[in-house]
Amino acid sequence: MEKHNFVTIADLSKEQILYLIQMAQAFEKYPNRELMKGKIVATLFFEPSTRTRLSFETAANRLGAKVIGFTDAKASSVSKGETLKDTILMVANYADVIVMRHYIEGAAQYACEVAPVPIVNAGDGAHMHPSQCLLDLYSIYKTQGTLDNLNIYLVGDLKYGRTVHSLITAMRHFNPTFHFVAPKELSMPNEYKLYCKENGIRFQEHTAFNDKVIADADILYMTRVQKERFSDLMEYERVKNTYILKCEMLHLAKPNMKILHPLPRVNEISYDVDDNPHAYYIQQAQNGLYAREAIFSYVLGITLDDVLTDTTIIV
């Protein structure tokens, strides 16, 4: 069985993305399996996490694997000065796959260059969040019936938002039109605008955020302003509540428009939106389980045929 790393969504072809979506569909139908029975998953979280860590651990448990790891680097030998290389090599002695979140951009790429077992990137700084991206793609596919030719509005922290950076690279295969809605301080970095131009991805930039601006959206992707990325807290205070989605702003929305958010939410979506039929962020988080089951299968060489013909389903 061919094994893979899962470090950036940019490494995946259109066919591979659609293949993983098919796999996630199969896991949504029957999430409880024993396809990973006897395997050990190590979760190394050098940064805080709730949904990502719990959904990876749940995915491993539902597939029959066991989980080891840490949720706070201060409780590991990193606090004694152990290097990332040594941590990865040591943990690889005990695990079949390593899921890692790290605050340094490129840490996951470095880990996969030294590790003898597959590495899954659970977020590296403000760079990439490929597993979130796969569940986002699955959520878009489920709600829109396609990934092709969609108007996708990315709102909020586009400077530090690794989820939106990953989504741009993944959607290059599907002819999207992006709308970047952000204050100047949090605008989409030039490298991603250049990426769009090089890959023929249409985009527009906005600073206004109101019912008319978002009326043509198929997907409205909200993000929080990430306090932990700011070196200047005064700048954070200036921009943290720039864009707040309220229920009355949705009266012009397309019938099938869905609101996504990688969570956690702070103030950027009012609670009155939760009961609106356009809200999809809670279901989106649930989709993370099925997407991450698909990721584990992919990195361990478990094929779609293996999943579809699996006889270890636990009802």
N, C-alpha and C positions, 0 to 999 in steps of 0.2 A: 504494500500500500504506500503510495507516494504521500509524503508529509510536506507541509507547507508552514511558513510563518504567516502571520496576519498583522502586518506592521502599518501599512498604509493602503487605503482604498485605491490609490492611484496605480497600484500594481495589478489591479484586476481589470480584465477585459469586460466588454459588455456581456459576452456569453457567460463569463464566470459570475458576474453580478446576478444575472437572471437565474443561473443555476442555483446560487445560494438562496435566492428568493423562493424558488421551488422547494428547496430543502426546508426552509422555514415554514412554508405552507404545510408540509408533511408533518413537521413537529408540532405545529399548532393543532393539527387534527388529533395527534397522539403524542403528547409531550413526555410521557413516562415510558422509558425504555431501559435496556441494559446494554446498549451499544458500547458503553465505556466501562463496563464492569471490569474490575481489576486495575483500572488506571488511577493515577494520582495527579491531581491538578494543584499547582502551587499558585496562590494569589499573593502577589507582592505589591502592596499599595503604599507608595512613598508619599502620596497625597490623599486627603480625605475623599471618601466616596460612600454613597448609599446605594443608589439604583444599580450602578455599574457593577460594584462588588457583589451585591446580593443576587443580582440576576445571573452573573457568571457562576457564583457558587450554587445557586438553585439549578441552573442548567447542568452543571456537573453532577449534582446529586440526582436529578431526575433521569440522567443517563447512566446512573449506576456507578459513577466515579466517587472517589474520596477526595477531600479538600484539605490542604495544609496551607500555611502562609502567615502573613502578618498584615495588620491594618494600620500600623503606626511604626515608621522606621525607627523611632526612638526606642522601641521595644526589641530591636534587632541589633546585630553586631555592627550595623552602619553607625550607630551611636558611638562605637569604639574606634571608628576610623576605617572600617572595612570598605574596600572599593566596590563599585558596582560590578566590575568584572568578577571579583572573587565571590560576591554574593550570588551572582548568576551561576557561576561554575559549581558552587557548593550546592545550591538548591537543585540544580540539574541532576545531581546524584540521587535525589529522592523523588523526582517528579517526572511525569511523561510529557507535560506541557506546562509552561509558565505564563500566567497572565500578569502583566505588569503595568501599573500606572506610576508615572514619574514626572517630576516638576521640570526636568530639563528636556528641551526640544532635542529630538534625535536619540534619546536614551534607548528607546525600543529598537531602533535600527542597530545601535551599537550592541545591544544585548543579543540580537539574533546573529550577529557576526561572531560572537564568542560562544554561544550556547550550543550544546549538542542536541538539545530538544527544541521543539517548536516554541516560538514566542508569540504571544498575542498582546498587541498594544491596546491597553485600556485607557490611553490618553497620555500624551507627552507634552507637557507645558501648554503653550498656546498653539501648538503645531497641528496635530492630527488626533482624531478620535474615531478610528475606523469602525469599531463595533457599534458605536452610536449611529454612525452613518448607515450601516447596513440595516439597523432597525428603523431608521428614518426612511430609507428607500422602501423597505417592506411596508411601512405605514402609508407612504404615498401610493404605492402600488395597490394596496388593499382598498384605499378610499377613493382613488381616481380610476382604478381599473387599467392603468397604464403608467409608464414613466416618461412617455414621449410628449413633447410639444407643450409643456406646462409652464404657466406663469408662477414663479416661486418668489415670494417676498421674504427677504431676510431682514429682521428688525432688531436693532439694539446694539449689542457689543460685537461688532464685526471685526474689530482690531484684534482682540484676544480670543475670539470665539472659535475654538478648534473644531466644534461641530459644524459650523458653517463653512469653514475651510475644507473640511473633508467632503461635505456635500457638493461643493462646487466641482471638485476633481472627479467625483463619481458621476455627476450628471452630464459630464462632457459627452457621454455616449448617446444622450437622449434628446438633444435639440431643445434645451430649456430657454426661457427668457428669465433672467434674474433681475430683481429690483432690490438694490441695497439701500436700506433705510436706516440712517445712523447720523448722530451728530458728528461734526467735523473731527472731534477728538477721538471718535471710535469708528471712523470710516474704514471700509475694506482696505487692507494693505495693498500697495501698488503691485506686489508680486502676484496677488490673486487676480487683480484686474488685468495684468499682463497675461496671466495664464488664460483668462477668458478670451482675450483677443487672439492669442496664439492658437486656441482650439475652436475658434468660431462660435463662442458662446456669447449671445446677446445679453447686455446688461444696461440698466439705468441706475442712476444714483439719486436719492431723495434725502432731504432733511426734514420735510414735513411728514407728519403721520396723522392721517385723519380718514374719515369714511370714504372720501373721494379718491384718495391716493391708493387705498387698498381694494377698491371696488372690483378690480379685474383679477384679483388673486385666485389661483386654484389652491395654493398652499400658502398659508401665512405662518412663517416660522419665527416665533418670538424667542429672544434670548435675554438672559439677565446680564446686567453689568457686573463684571467679575471683580469684586473688591480686592481679592487676593492677588490680582495681576498688577495692581497699581502701586507704583513707588511713591506717588504723590496723592495722599488721601484727600487733599483739598480738591484735586481734579475729580476724584471719584464722587465727592459730595456734589460737585457741579453737574455731573451728568447722570447720576444714578436713577433719577426719576424723569428723565427726558421723555420717554415714550411709555405710556400706560394704556393697554388695550382695555376698553370698556364696552359693555354690551351694546350701548346705543351706537357704537361705531360700526356695527355689523349689519345695519339695515339695508345697505346697498350690496352686500356680499353675494357672490354667486351661490346658487342653491347647494352645490356640492363642495364648496370651499371648506377646508379643514384647517384648524389651528394646531400647530405643533409647537412643542417646547421641550428641550432636552432635560429640563428640570435640574436643580431645584428652582422653584419660582420664588421671587422676592416680592417686588411691587409691580412688575411689568404686565401682569394679567390680573385684572380685578376679579374678585371671587364671584361676582355676578355673571361672569362669562362661563363659569363651570357648567351651568345647566343649559347653556345654549347648544343647539344641535351642531354648530360648527366646531365646538370644542372637541379635541381628540387627544390631548396630551396625556391623559391617564391611560387610555387604551394604547397609546404609543409606547408608554413605559412597559406595559404588559407584553407588547410585541418584542421587547428586548430579550425575554426568555427564549422565544423561538429562534430569533436571529442568532443568539449566542450558542444555542444548541447546534445550529448550522455551522457556526464558526468552529466549534470544537470538532465537529465531524470533518470539516475541511482540513484543519491543520493536522489531524491524525490519520488522514487518508481514508476515511469512511465515505463512501460514494453515495450519490443519490439513489442508485439501485439498491445499495445496502440498506438504506433507510426505508425505501418503498417495499422491500421484501423482508424486512425485519420481522422476526417471529418472537421477539422478546418484549413486545408491547404489553404494558401493564395497564389495564383498564380500571 
